[in-house]
Structures are given as structure tokens and as C-alpha cells.
Amino acid sequence: MSGAAAKQAVLSWQLKLFETVWAGVVGGDSKWNPEKSCYDLATEFRQSGRSVAQCVDSFIDWQAAKAGAGGFVLGLPGIVTSAVSIPADLTMTTYIQLRMVAVIALLKGWDVRANGMKTVAYLCLLGSGAGPFVAQLGLPANAASPPLLFGALPAPLLAKIDGIIAGKLVVGAAKTGVLGMVKFVPVVGGLVNGALDGFATRSIGKQADIMFPPPPPRAPPAPGAA
């Protein structure tokens, strides 16, 4: 397999990993949520009596510790592409990270099934490189509400952006963000150690806290509206 073909194969399974895991997370399917779904966790933390900021910080700490511990097995479904069977431990780490992003979005008051939310979740995986990446797309990097910004984009454009994000992670281009994301590229000897998983997960959580500000208040109905 040529270098270009190998890179394309890795990109394909990278994107399939993200798409499959995100669909399982927001779908609330029991086979993808053997512990608690993102909805269950958001409700549980919301009812804890703590502020949203405290809930978010606490949840990030918990998930970073879980990812960093290593060796966890949740019994998630396997993901197989035409080129490679994606390692189970990589699927687990991605699941923990994307479920964490979904929980943070829910705690902030967003609908994780809305248009554009998947792309914003993927952006969180770029860490602090998310802002510069958005600017490279010609979009306002300092947008007050990324979910609203990306939610207004058409599905074909969002799909293209998703692919570009996956490509950046594969080649390790997000050097100003989560350096640990290079672990998504298959290497001899397996994945990087759990400490780096924990660091990457914490960085992703912090970025999600930034990318999902509280939604703007809804305008009151017009007088006389039904």
C-alpha cells in the first residue's frame, strides 16, 4: 500500500470511529452505554446541587482519571472497517472523551442531537487548536456560540469539516492543542500510556467547556401568538 493510500485508510477508520462512537453516545443505545448514558450523567450531576461550572469541572476530573487509569473494559461494540479492526482500547478512550463532551454540552443546556453539534464535539478533540482551525475555515474563531455558528451550516459542509478535523488529528497537525491526539495513529507496540490519555481527556474537557457556552435565552413569544 502506498503512503497516500495508507494515509487515506487511516483517515477513513479515524472518521468512522468518531462517527460511530458519537452516534452511540447521543443515541443513548444501551449497547453503547453499558454504564450510564450522557443524558443519565447530565441529569445526575445537574441534580447534585452544585453549580453548572462545578459540575463541569468535577466531571472532567472524573473522566480524565478514568481515561488515565487504563485497562478499563466496558464491553462496547467492536468497530471494523474494510482496512482495519479498530483497537478496543482506542474505542474506549474515544467513547469516554466524546461522552464527556456530550455531558458538558447537556449541562450547559444544549441539544446534542441538533445540527452542527457533532462537528463542535469533534472540534473539542483539537484542544486549544480549535480556535485557529475555525479561523482557517474563514469562520469567526472567537464566535460567542460555536454551536449556533456550526448549527447554521448545511450538512454537506459540516461533513467536509468533520473529515478535515479527522485528518488533522491523524497527522498530528493540532500541535498547539492536544499533543496526545497523535495516539490515534496506529504505532508499533500499541497506544501511548494511560497518563497521556488522562492529559488528553482533560484538555478535551476544558476545550468543551469553552466551546459550549450557555445558550442565549429564548425570545418571549410575540403578543397574541398561539
C-alpha positions in Angstrom: 0.0 0.0 0.0 1.4 3.4 -1.0 1.9 6.2 1.6 -1.0 8.1 0.2 -3.3 5.1 0.3 -2.2 4.2 3.8 -2.9 7.7 5.0 -6.3 7.6 3.4 -7.1 4.3 5.0 -6.2 5.6 8.5 -8.2 8.7 7.8 -11.2 6.6 6.9 -11.2 4.5 10.0 -10.5 7.6 12.1 -13.6 9.2 10.9 -15.7 6.1 11.2 -14.5 5.7 14.8 -15.7 9.3 15.6 -19.0 8.9 13.8 -19.8 5.5 15.2 -19.0 6.5 18.8 -20.8 9.8 18.6 -23.9 8.2 17.2 -23.8 5.7 20.0 -23.3 8.4 22.7 -26.1 10.7 21.6 -28.4 7.8 20.6 -28.5 6.6 24.2 -28.3 3.0 22.9 -27.7 0.6 25.8 -25.0 -1.4 23.9 -23.0 1.9 23.6 -23.8 2.9 27.2 -23.1 -0.1 29.4 -22.6 2.3 32.3 -24.7 5.5 32.1 -25.7 7.5 29.1 -24.7 11.1 28.6 -28.3 12.0 29.5 -28.2 10.0 32.7 -24.9 11.6 33.8 -26.0 15.1 32.9 -29.2 14.6 34.9 -27.3 13.1 37.9 -24.8 16.0 38.0 -27.5 18.6 37.5 -29.4 17.3 40.5 -26.3 17.3 42.7 -27.0 20.8 44.0 -23.7 22.2 42.6 -23.4 25.0 40.0 -23.0 24.2 36.4 -19.3 25.2 36.5 -18.7 23.0 39.5 -20.5 20.1 37.8 -18.4 20.5 34.6 -15.1 20.7 36.5 -15.9 17.7 38.6 -17.0 15.6 35.6 -13.8 16.5 33.7 -11.7 15.4 36.6 -13.6 12.1 36.9 -13.3 11.3 33.2 -9.6 12.3 33.0 -8.9 9.9 35.9 -10.9 7.1 34.2 -9.1 7.5 30.9 -5.7 7.8 32.6 -6.2 4.7 34.7 -6.0 2.5 31.6 -7.1 -1.1 31.3 -10.8 -0.4 31.6 -13.1 -2.6 29.6 -16.7 -1.5 29.1 -17.8 -4.2 26.6 -18.5 -1.7 23.8 -19.3 -3.0 20.3 -16.3 -3.5 18.0 -15.8 -1.3 15.0 -14.4 -2.9 11.9 -13.6 -1.1 8.6 -12.6 -2.6 5.3 -9.0 -1.9 6.1 -8.6 -2.5 9.9 -10.2 -3.5 13.1 -10.1 -0.6 15.4 -8.4 -1.5 18.7 -10.9 -1.9 21.6 -8.9 0.3 24.0 -8.9 3.1 21.4 -12.6 2.8 21.1 -13.0 3.0 24.9 -10.9 6.2 25.1 -12.7 7.9 22.3 -16.0 6.9 23.9 -15.1 8.4 27.2 -13.9 11.6 25.6 -16.9 12.1 23.3 -19.4 11.1 26.0 -17.7 13.7 28.3 -18.1 16.4 25.6 -21.8 15.4 25.3 -22.4 15.6 29.0 -20.7 19.1 29.2 -22.9 20.3 26.3 -26.0 18.9 28.1 -25.0 20.5 31.4 -24.7 23.8 29.6 -28.2 23.5 28.1 -27.6 22.3 24.5 -29.4 19.7 22.5 -26.6 17.3 21.5 -28.7 15.9 18.6 -29.0 19.3 16.9 -27.4 20.2 13.6 -23.7 21.0 13.9 -23.3 19.6 17.4 -21.2 16.6 16.2 -18.8 18.9 14.4 -18.4 21.1 17.5 -17.7 17.9 19.5 -15.0 16.9 17.0 -13.5 20.4 17.3 -13.1 19.8 21.0 -10.7 17.0 20.2 -8.3 19.6 18.7 -7.8 21.2 22.2 -6.6 24.7 22.0 -6.0 24.3 18.3 -9.8 24.5 17.8 -9.9 28.3 17.6 -7.1 28.6 15.0 -8.7 25.8 13.0 -12.0 27.6 12.9 -10.2 30.8 11.7 -8.6 28.8 8.9 -12.0 27.8 7.7 -12.8 31.5 7.3 -15.2 31.5 10.2 -15.0 33.8 13.3 -12.7 31.9 15.7 -14.0 34.0 18.6 -17.6 33.3 17.9 -19.7 33.7 21.1 -21.5 30.5 20.4 -19.9 27.8 18.2 -23.0 25.5 18.4 -25.0 28.3 16.8 -22.3 29.1 14.3 -21.9 25.5 13.1 -25.6 24.7 13.5 -26.4 27.2 10.7 -24.1 25.4 8.2 -25.5 22.9 5.7 -24.9 19.2 6.3 -22.5 18.7 3.3 -20.2 21.4 4.5 -20.3 20.0 8.1 -19.4 16.6 6.7 -16.4 18.1 4.9 -15.3 19.9 8.0 -15.6 16.7 10.0 -13.2 15.0 7.6 -10.7 17.8 7.8 -10.7 17.6 11.6 -10.1 13.8 11.4 -7.2 14.4 9.0 -5.6 17.0 11.3 -5.7 14.5 14.2 -4.3 11.7 12.1 -1.2 13.8 11.0 -0.8 15.4 14.4 -1.4 18.8 12.9 -3.1 20.2 16.1 0.3 20.9 17.6 -0.9 23.8 19.7 -3.7 21.7 21.1 -3.8 18.2 22.5 -0.5 16.7 21.5 -1.7 13.3 22.7 -4.0 13.1 19.8 -1.2 11.5 17.7 -2.1 8.4 19.6 -4.9 7.9 17.1 -2.3 6.9 14.5 -1.5 3.1 14.8 2.0 2.6 16.1 4.1 -0.5 16.8 3.7 -1.5 20.4 0.1 -0.2 20.8 -1.2 3.1 22.1 0.5 5.7 24.3 0.3 5.2 28.0 -2.6 6.0 30.2 -1.1 9.2 31.6 -1.2 10.7 28.2 -4.8 9.5 27.8 -5.7 11.3 31.0 -3.9 14.5 29.9 -5.6 14.5 26.5 -9.0 13.8 28.1 -8.7 16.7 30.5 -7.6 19.0 27.7 -10.6 18.0 25.6 -12.9 18.6 28.5 -11.5 22.1 29.1 -12.0 22.9 25.4 -15.6 21.6 25.5 -16.2 23.9 28.5 -15.2 26.8 26.2 -16.9 25.6 23.0 -20.3 25.2 24.7 -21.2 28.4 26.5 -24.7 28.7 27.9 -27.3 29.0 25.0 -28.8 32.5 24.5 -32.1 33.0 26.2 -35.1 32.3 24.0 -37.1 35.3 22.9 -40.5 35.6 24.5 -43.5 34.8 22.2 -44.9 37.7 20.4 -48.1 39.2 21.8 -51.1 37.3 20.6 -49.0 34.3 19.4 -50.6 30.9 20.0 
